[in-house]
Every structure is written in C-alpha cells, then in structure tokens.
C-alpha cells in the first residue's frame, strides 16, 4: 500500500493534490488541522494535513509528464492492466493444459496454441483433449507462424466434429415428425415454424396433431397456428387416438406431432410419452433443446430422453443466448446431428437448417466477447 501525506491551505486544495498525485482510487485515511510549526490548531497560521493511501504503487495517472495528457496516461494504464489480465489468463490456461495434454505434447508450442484457441472458443478441457487426439499432425502443421490460420484450423476442426442434418425432407410415402423435449424450450412454436415452411414454401400437404392435453393453452396455440395456415389439426390423448389420427391424414405428405414437455428428472413421464409414440408407422423425432440451458442440464436431458428413439436435435432461442458454448460443447459430445436453429418467435421466419457457417458465426461472436468476421471458408 502506498501512503502519502499532503499539506495544503484548505481541504479543497488538499483533496485536489491527492487526486492529482494518487488518482481517484485513493482513500483518505485522516484529515486534521494543524498550526505552522507542528502544534495543534489554535489561533492563526492553520493548515490542513490529509493522509491518503492507494492499495498499489502507480505512476501518477493524471499528471502531465513530458507532454503526456491525463487521458493518454489513463489509456496506458488501462492497456497495461489488460495485458496483465491476459498474462494471468494464459497462465491459468497453461496450468489447466498441463493437466489435459499428454506429457509429450505439453511443451509443443503448436499444440498449446491450439489448446488456447479451443479454450477461447469456450470448449471444455476434457473435450479439447478429445479434439487434439483426433487432430492429425498435418492439421497442426505450419500454422503456428500464422495466428489467423491457426485460429481457422481450430474452428474448422470443431465444426468437423459436429454432425448436422435431419431436416424435414420429402420422400416416398408419408413422413411423421414428433417434437419432444423439456418444458419451456419452444417445441410448439418450432413445430409451427417447420409446418408453415413445409406447407407454404414447399407446397406440401401437412397435418398437425397434438398429444399435449396437459396444457389447454398448448392446444389453443396449435389450433391458432393451424387456422392461420389453413391446415387440419387434431388432438390425441392415447396411443390408439394418435394412430387413428395419423391414419385419417394418410393423404398428407407430412404429419407434425406436438408432445407435452417433460422434466428430464421425471422418468415415469418420459416412459409414458415413449409408450404413447409407439405407433405402427415410423416417427422421426427431434429432441428440442434451448441454447440458453447450461451444459450439465443439456447432458441430463440427453441422458433421460435417450429412451425415446429421436434422430436429431433442434436448438431454440439462439437470439436470447449470450454464451453459446454449452450448446457447442454438447454437440461435440454427441453423434446425432443437429437439424435446426431457431432465432426468434416469428412464424415461419425464425427457423433455419443448421449449417457450419451459422455455427461458425455463433462460436466466433462469443469469442472473448468480440464479434468477428466469419470469412473462414466454412459452409
């Protein structure tokens, strides 16, 4: 701690001296009035003594030295602090890297550089280790001398390890699509977006069925969407009713089935849903998850809903998320593909097929809080 004493004719002058000498972070420890010669105050000859302290030694930030303005000195101080924070971050990453990397690669600057880029993208340590094991030496190659190229290679390698696909597509026969997942992730709205795209943009014949009889509002919401789009909609509460509803719309190209949201912790409710969806026809199920969910809860949902035969993921609410790294880490752990991203409440506009380009933009926009260009040649 840096402690200094200031003597002035009055309090205002003393405080000004403290501010100029020690900055705005200084703390006043004591203020007293004294007489010239050091005796306590009396008649005449009084001055003010202020004792101030700051918790670190600094070059006076507001003093104008050798032509430097106060603003310039403050900027230098900020840049020094930022550099120190980066050094601390890099040190912490190095410590963690030592625990994650193999002994023969700990001191490889290229490997450690790749580790740093993965970490900067928000990827978890254990997943980084798996990614680095998959990287061939040629992938690391000569990129160490070109930081932008090394960053690109790290991003491309992440994207290579995330599967995409499973969109609603035409084909021979009728396609049935069910939307399952936790409560509150936006299953009904997502179903409406995809049904609208299929019916209005692709010209396919579509029907809607809901088995979510638990929430009256869910039935009313889907009825409203169906009325606006001019397509049929039915309610089914049992497996037999679902099977009959699908049969009644046998002339439709696509049937979209909305389900009740289930808590990943309630295995009994998930088993009931699994029993309900056991109809004779093949159902392509999507596990709908929110991008605002933390990684632990995403992994829990995947584990619990695994009993249902779903084929791909849909991630919603990308417009609400500031840090998408839980979603990216989750997808790196899975073999099933992600089919769609949703980015708002508008029907049918705010849904799009998952793509490498979109995911690259999501990752880079979250990197150290900095929005970056996505001109990395990913598609």
C-alpha positions as CSV (number, residue, x, y, z in Angstrom):
1,X,0.0,0.0,0.0
2,X,1.3,3.5,-0.9
3,X,0.6,6.0,1.9
4,X,1.3,9.7,1.5
5,X,0.8,12.9,3.5
6,X,-0.4,16.1,1.9
7,X,-0.4,19.6,3.4
8,X,-2.4,22.5,2.0
9,X,-4.1,25.7,2.9
10,X,-7.6,24.3,2.8
11,X,-9.4,21.0,2.4
12,X,-10.3,21.5,-1.3
13,X,-6.7,22.1,-2.2
14,X,-5.5,19.1,-0.2
15,X,-8.1,16.8,-2.0
16,X,-7.0,18.2,-5.4
17,X,-3.4,17.3,-4.6
18,X,-4.4,13.8,-3.5
19,X,-6.3,13.3,-6.8
20,X,-3.5,14.5,-9.0
21,X,-0.8,12.6,-7.1
22,X,-2.6,9.3,-6.4
23,X,-5.6,9.1,-8.6
24,X,-9.3,8.7,-7.9
25,X,-8.7,5.3,-6.3
26,X,-7.0,6.9,-3.3
27,X,-8.6,6.5,0.1
28,X,-8.5,9.3,2.7
29,X,-7.1,7.9,6.0
30,X,-7.1,11.0,8.1
31,X,-7.7,14.8,7.9
32,X,-6.6,17.2,10.6
33,X,-6.0,20.9,11.1
34,X,-2.5,21.9,12.4
35,X,-0.6,25.0,13.0
36,X,2.7,26.0,11.4
37,X,5.4,24.5,13.4
38,X,3.5,21.3,14.1
39,X,1.5,22.4,17.1
40,X,-2.2,21.6,17.3
41,X,-4.6,24.1,15.9
42,X,-5.1,27.4,17.7
43,X,-5.3,31.0,16.6
44,X,-3.9,31.8,13.2
45,X,-1.4,30.0,11.0
46,X,-3.6,26.9,10.4
47,X,-3.1,24.5,7.6
48,X,-4.8,21.2,6.5
49,X,-3.0,17.9,6.6
50,X,-4.5,15.0,4.7
51,X,-3.1,11.4,4.8
52,X,-4.2,9.3,1.8
53,X,-3.4,5.7,0.6
54,X,-3.8,3.7,-2.5
55,X,-3.5,-0.1,-2.5
56,X,-0.8,-0.3,-5.1
57,X,2.1,1.8,-6.4
58,X,1.3,3.5,-9.6
59,X,2.7,6.2,-11.9
60,X,0.5,9.2,-11.3
61,X,-2.2,8.7,-13.9
62,X,-3.4,12.3,-14.2
63,X,0.0,14.1,-14.0
64,X,1.0,15.7,-17.2
65,X,4.6,14.5,-17.7
66,X,6.7,15.1,-20.7
67,X,3.8,16.2,-22.8
68,X,1.5,13.3,-21.9
69,X,-2.1,14.3,-21.2
70,X,-4.1,12.7,-18.4
71,X,-6.2,10.8,-20.9
72,X,-3.1,9.3,-22.6
73,X,-1.7,8.2,-19.2
74,X,-5.0,6.7,-18.3
75,X,-5.1,4.8,-21.6
76,X,-1.6,3.4,-21.0
77,X,-2.6,2.3,-17.6
78,X,-5.7,0.5,-19.0
79,X,-3.6,-1.2,-21.7
80,X,-1.1,-2.4,-19.0
81,X,-3.9,-3.8,-16.9
82,X,-5.4,-5.6,-19.9
83,X,-2.0,-7.1,-20.7
84,X,-1.7,-8.3,-17.1
85,X,-5.1,-9.9,-17.2
86,X,-4.2,-11.7,-20.5
87,X,-1.0,-13.0,-18.8
88,X,-2.9,-14.3,-15.8
89,X,-5.5,-16.0,-18.2
90,X,-2.7,-17.6,-20.2
91,X,-1.0,-18.8,-17.1
92,X,-4.2,-20.4,-15.8
93,X,-4.8,-22.0,-19.2
94,X,-1.2,-23.3,-19.2
95,X,-1.8,-24.9,-15.8
96,X,-5.0,-26.5,-17.0
97,X,-3.3,-27.5,-20.3
98,X,-0.7,-29.4,-18.3
99,X,-3.4,-31.5,-16.7
100,X,-5.2,-32.1,-20.0
101,X,-2.5,-32.6,-22.6
102,X,-0.3,-35.6,-23.0
103,X,3.2,-35.4,-21.4
104,X,4.9,-35.5,-24.8
105,X,2.8,-32.5,-26.1
106,X,2.8,-30.2,-23.1
107,X,5.8,-28.3,-24.3
108,X,4.8,-28.4,-28.0
109,X,4.0,-24.7,-28.8
110,X,1.7,-25.6,-31.7
111,X,-0.4,-28.0,-29.5
112,X,-0.5,-25.5,-26.7
113,X,-1.5,-22.8,-29.2
114,X,-4.4,-25.0,-30.5
115,X,-5.4,-25.6,-26.9
116,X,-5.6,-21.9,-26.3
117,X,-7.8,-21.3,-29.3
118,X,-10.2,-24.1,-28.3
119,X,-10.3,-22.7,-24.8
120,X,-11.0,-19.2,-26.2
121,X,-14.0,-20.7,-28.1
122,X,-15.4,-21.9,-24.7
123,X,-14.7,-25.6,-25.3
124,X,-14.3,-27.7,-22.1
125,X,-11.0,-29.2,-21.2
126,X,-11.9,-32.9,-21.5
127,X,-13.5,-32.2,-24.9
128,X,-10.3,-30.3,-26.0
129,X,-8.3,-33.4,-25.2
130,X,-10.5,-35.5,-27.4
131,X,-10.3,-33.0,-30.2
132,X,-6.5,-32.8,-30.0
133,X,-6.3,-36.6,-30.1
134,X,-8.2,-36.6,-33.3
135,X,-6.1,-34.0,-35.0
136,X,-3.5,-35.4,-37.4
137,X,0.0,-33.8,-37.3
138,X,-0.8,-32.4,-40.8
139,X,-3.7,-30.5,-39.3
140,X,-1.3,-28.7,-36.9
141,X,1.4,-28.4,-39.5
142,X,2.8,-25.0,-40.3
143,X,0.0,-22.8,-38.9
144,X,1.9,-21.7,-35.7
145,X,3.6,-18.9,-37.6
146,X,0.2,-17.5,-38.8
147,X,-2.1,-17.0,-35.9
148,X,-5.1,-16.3,-38.1
149,X,-4.6,-19.6,-39.9
150,X,-4.2,-21.4,-36.6
151,X,-7.4,-19.9,-35.4
152,X,-9.1,-21.0,-38.6
153,X,-7.8,-24.6,-38.3
154,X,-9.1,-24.8,-34.7
155,X,-12.5,-23.6,-35.7
156,X,-12.7,-25.9,-38.7
157,X,-11.7,-28.8,-36.5
158,X,-14.5,-28.0,-34.1
159,X,-17.0,-27.9,-37.0
160,X,-15.7,-31.2,-38.4
161,X,-16.6,-32.9,-35.2
162,X,-20.2,-31.6,-35.1
163,X,-22.8,-33.5,-37.2
164,X,-25.6,-31.7,-39.0
165,X,-28.6,-33.0,-40.8
166,X,-32.1,-34.5,-40.3
167,X,-34.1,-31.7,-41.7
168,X,-37.7,-32.2,-42.8
169,X,-37.5,-33.6,-46.3
170,X,-39.7,-35.1,-48.9
171,X,-39.5,-38.7,-50.0
172,X,-41.6,-41.7,-50.8
173,X,-44.6,-42.2,-48.5
174,X,-45.7,-40.2,-45.6
175,X,-43.3,-38.6,-43.1
176,X,-44.2,-38.2,-39.5
177,X,-42.3,-35.8,-37.2
178,X,-42.6,-35.7,-33.4
179,X,-41.1,-32.9,-31.3
180,X,-40.0,-34.0,-27.8
181,X,-38.0,-32.3,-25.0
182,X,-38.1,-30.5,-21.7
183,X,-40.8,-28.0,-20.7
184,X,-40.4,-24.4,-21.9
185,X,-37.9,-24.9,-24.8
186,X,-40.4,-23.8,-27.5
187,X,-41.5,-27.1,-29.1
188,X,-44.9,-25.9,-30.2
189,X,-43.6,-22.7,-31.8
190,X,-40.8,-24.7,-33.5
191,X,-43.3,-27.2,-34.9
192,X,-45.5,-24.4,-36.3
193,X,-42.5,-22.8,-38.0
194,X,-41.5,-26.0,-39.7
195,X,-45.0,-26.9,-40.6
196,X,-45.5,-23.5,-42.2
197,X,-42.3,-23.7,-44.2
198,X,-43.3,-27.2,-45.4
199,X,-46.9,-26.2,-46.3
200,X,-46.5,-22.7,-47.5
201,X,-43.0,-22.6,-49.0
202,X,-42.7,-26.2,-50.3
203,X,-46.3,-26.7,-51.2
204,X,-46.6,-30.0,-49.3
205,X,-49.8,-31.3,-47.7
206,X,-49.5,-31.1,-44.0
207,X,-51.5,-32.1,-40.9
208,X,-50.9,-31.2,-37.2
209,X,-51.6,-33.5,-34.2
210,X,-51.0,-32.6,-30.6
211,X,-50.8,-35.1,-27.7
212,X,-50.2,-32.3,-25.3
213,X,-53.6,-32.4,-23.5
214,X,-51.9,-31.4,-20.2
215,X,-51.9,-27.7,-21.1
216,X,-55.1,-26.2,-22.6
217,X,-53.1,-23.3,-23.7
218,X,-50.9,-25.6,-25.9
219,X,-53.9,-26.9,-27.7
220,X,-55.3,-23.4,-28.3
221,X,-51.9,-22.2,-29.5
222,X,-51.6,-25.0,-32.1
223,X,-55.2,-24.6,-33.2
224,X,-54.5,-20.9,-33.8
225,X,-51.4,-21.7,-35.9
226,X,-53.4,-24.4,-37.9
227,X,-56.3,-22.0,-38.6
228,X,-53.9,-19.3,-39.8
229,X,-52.1,-21.7,-42.1
230,X,-55.3,-23.4,-43.3
231,X,-54.2,-26.9,-42.4
232,X,-56.0,-29.6,-40.4
233,X,-55.2,-30.2,-36.7
234,X,-56.3,-32.9,-34.3
235,X,-55.9,-33.7,-30.6
236,X,-55.0,-37.2,-29.4
237,X,-54.6,-38.3,-25.8
238,X,-53.9,-42.1,-26.2
239,X,-51.8,-44.2,-28.5
240,X,-54.9,-45.5,-30.2
241,X,-56.2,-42.0,-30.8
242,X,-52.8,-41.0,-32.2
243,X,-52.7,-44.0,-34.5
244,X,-56.2,-43.2,-35.8
245,X,-55.4,-39.5,-36.3
246,X,-52.4,-40.4,-38.4
247,X,-54.5,-42.8,-40.4
248,X,-57.1,-40.2,-41.1
249,X,-54.5,-38.0,-42.7
250,X,-52.9,-40.7,-44.7
251,X,-53.0,-38.5,-47.8
252,X,-50.8,-35.9,-46.2
253,X,-47.1,-35.7,-47.1
254,X,-46.1,-34.7,-43.6
255,X,-47.7,-35.1,-40.2
256,X,-46.3,-33.0,-37.3
257,X,-46.9,-34.3,-33.8
258,X,-46.6,-31.9,-30.8
259,X,-45.9,-33.5,-27.4
260,X,-46.1,-32.4,-23.8
261,X,-42.9,-31.1,-22.2
262,X,-41.4,-33.4,-19.7
263,X,-38.9,-32.8,-16.9
264,X,-35.7,-34.8,-17.6
265,X,-35.8,-35.8,-13.9
266,X,-39.2,-37.5,-14.2
267,X,-38.5,-40.9,-15.8
268,X,-42.1,-42.0,-15.3
269,X,-43.5,-39.2,-17.5
270,X,-40.9,-39.9,-20.2
271,X,-41.8,-43.6,-20.2
272,X,-45.5,-42.6,-20.7
273,X,-44.5,-40.5,-23.7
274,X,-42.5,-43.3,-25.2
275,X,-45.5,-45.7,-24.8
276,X,-47.7,-43.1,-26.5
277,X,-45.5,-42.7,-29.5
278,X,-45.3,-46.4,-30.2
279,X,-47.5,-46.4,-33.3
280,X,-47.1,-48.7,-36.3
281,X,-45.6,-46.0,-38.6
282,X,-42.0,-44.8,-38.3
283,X,-41.8,-41.4,-36.5
284,X,-38.8,-39.1,-36.9
285,X,-38.4,-37.5,-33.5
286,X,-36.5,-34.3,-32.8
287,X,-35.1,-33.6,-29.3
288,X,-35.8,-29.9,-28.9
289,X,-33.4,-28.1,-26.5
290,X,-32.8,-24.5,-25.6
291,X,-29.5,-22.8,-26.3
292,X,-29.9,-20.9,-23.0
293,X,-29.5,-24.1,-21.0
294,X,-26.2,-24.9,-19.2
295,X,-24.2,-27.9,-20.3
296,X,-25.0,-30.0,-17.2
297,X,-28.7,-29.7,-17.9
298,X,-28.3,-30.4,-21.6
299,X,-26.4,-33.6,-20.9
300,X,-29.0,-34.6,-18.3
301,X,-31.8,-34.1,-20.9
302,X,-30.0,-36.1,-23.5
303,X,-29.5,-39.0,-21.0
304,X,-33.1,-39.1,-19.9
305,X,-34.7,-38.6,-23.3
306,X,-32.4,-41.2,-24.8
307,X,-35.1,-43.8,-24.1
308,X,-37.1,-42.1,-26.9
309,X,-35.9,-43.0,-30.4
310,X,-35.1,-39.5,-31.5
311,X,-32.8,-38.9,-34.6
312,X,-31.6,-35.3,-34.3
313,X,-31.6,-32.1,-32.3
314,X,-33.2,-28.7,-32.7
315,X,-31.7,-25.8,-30.7
316,X,-34.0,-22.9,-29.9
317,X,-33.7,-19.4,-28.5
318,X,-30.3,-18.6,-30.1
319,X,-31.5,-14.9,-30.1
320,X,-31.6,-15.0,-26.3
321,X,-28.2,-16.5,-25.6
322,X,-25.0,-14.6,-24.9
323,X,-22.8,-17.6,-24.5
324,X,-23.5,-20.5,-26.8
325,X,-20.5,-22.6,-25.6
326,X,-22.7,-25.0,-23.6
327,X,-24.6,-25.9,-26.8
328,X,-21.3,-26.2,-28.8
329,X,-19.8,-28.4,-26.1
330,X,-22.9,-30.5,-26.0
331,X,-22.9,-31.1,-29.8
332,X,-19.2,-32.1,-29.7
333,X,-20.2,-34.8,-27.2
334,X,-22.9,-36.3,-29.5
335,X,-23.1,-38.4,-32.5
336,X,-26.6,-37.4,-33.5
337,X,-26.9,-34.4,-35.8
338,X,-28.4,-31.0,-35.1
339,X,-31.1,-30.3,-37.7
340,X,-32.3,-26.7,-37.0
341,X,-31.6,-23.5,-35.1
342,X,-34.4,-21.1,-34.2
343,X,-33.7,-17.4,-33.6
344,X,-37.0,-15.8,-32.5
345,X,-40.8,-16.0,-32.2
346,X,-41.8,-15.2,-35.7
347,X,-43.6,-18.0,-37.7
348,X,-42.2,-19.2,-40.0
349,X,-39.3,-16.8,-40.4
350,X,-37.2,-17.5,-37.3
351,X,-36.0,-21.1,-38.1
352,X,-33.2,-22.3,-40.3
353,X,-31.5,-25.5,-41.1
354,X,-28.3,-25.9,-39.0
355,X,-25.2,-25.1,-41.0
356,X,-21.5,-24.9,-40.4
357,X,-21.5,-21.3,-41.5
358,X,-24.1,-20.3,-38.9
359,X,-22.4,-22.3,-36.2
360,X,-19.0,-20.7,-37.0
361,X,-20.6,-17.3,-36.6
362,X,-22.1,-18.3,-33.3
363,X,-18.7,-19.5,-32.0
364,X,-16.8,-16.5,-33.2
365,X,-19.3,-14.0,-31.9
366,X,-18.9,-15.4,-28.5
367,X,-15.1,-15.5,-28.6
368,X,-13.8,-13.2,-25.8
369,X,-17.0,-11.1,-26.2
370,X,-15.8,-9.9,-29.7
371,X,-17.8,-10.1,-32.9
372,X,-15.5,-11.4,-35.6
373,X,-15.8,-12.0,-39.3
374,X,-16.9,-15.4,-40.5
375,X,-14.9,-15.4,-43.7
376,X,-13.3,-18.7,-42.9
377,X,-14.5,-20.7,-45.9
378,X,-16.9,-22.9,-43.9
379,X,-20.2,-23.8,-45.4
